[in-house]
Amino acid sequence: MEVVFMKQLTILDWVALVLVIVGAINWGLVGLFSFDLVAAIFSSMSVISRIVYDLVGLAGLYLIFVVGMIQRK
């Protein structure tokens, strides 16, 4: 299998990737230990924790778009 297209990651790509990783780790902790790391750091459903959850969700949507663009190439 030959890789034809290599995309250079932008700052936005890296930020999205880090946010999705943080979200995945948080969900893993919730699933395994019933421990919400974001809520523990910023308090449960505070404005800041809701912003973090929103950013993680947006980052996931952004990465879906990026992967779709890469697959079309």
Secondary structure, 3 states (H helix, E strand, C coil): CCCCCCCCCCHHHHHHHHHHHHHHHHHHHHHHHCCCHHHHHHCCCCHHHHHHHHHHHHHHHHHHHHHHHHHHC
